[in-house]
Amino acid sequence: MKEVQSLLKLVSDGLKTLAQGVEALADKVDEAAKAKSKRKTTVDTTAEPAKPAAAAKKPGAPAQKPAAAEKPSAPAMKKAPAEKPAAKVSPGKAAAKPATAIDTVMGLITGSSKGVSTAEIKSKTGYDQKKVANIIYKLKKQNRIKSVNKGVYVKF
């Protein structure tokens, strides 16, 4: 019986520590939101004033208990790594979307008048057999290509 009580005490202590950690994280999130709203209001003077943290909570969320003076502070958390800045695009050039695998295969088939075999598609693209078969299946379902011989495809 004493073992069970000691295990329950251990679990209870662990849950208390976890709750303190969650409260500390919630406080940091609130501080970050306030800091972000302050930056936004300094940049845009016509922006609405920031809502208090209590109003921003979801209606069904449980209320936070005030921190007791006897609770020890939560262990220090590591900071998240800074986000990398987005790649800059020249004003005169539009950002091109990367070609999809289907676009790549369709380009090969469109560029050939006699048709392209699955072996040629595999060698030119580096895709494996299953990927090529799936792409061919999708293109056939979309009526963009047709088969002239077994394994040879042309634009529809």
Secondary structure, DSSP 8 states (H G I E B T S, - for coil): -HHHHHHHHHHHHHHHHHHHHHHHHHHHHHHHHHHHHHHHHHH-TTS-----HHHHS-TTS-------TTS-------------------TTS-------HHHHHHHHHHT-SS-EEHHHHHHHH---HHHHHHHHHHHHHTTSEEEEETTEEEE-
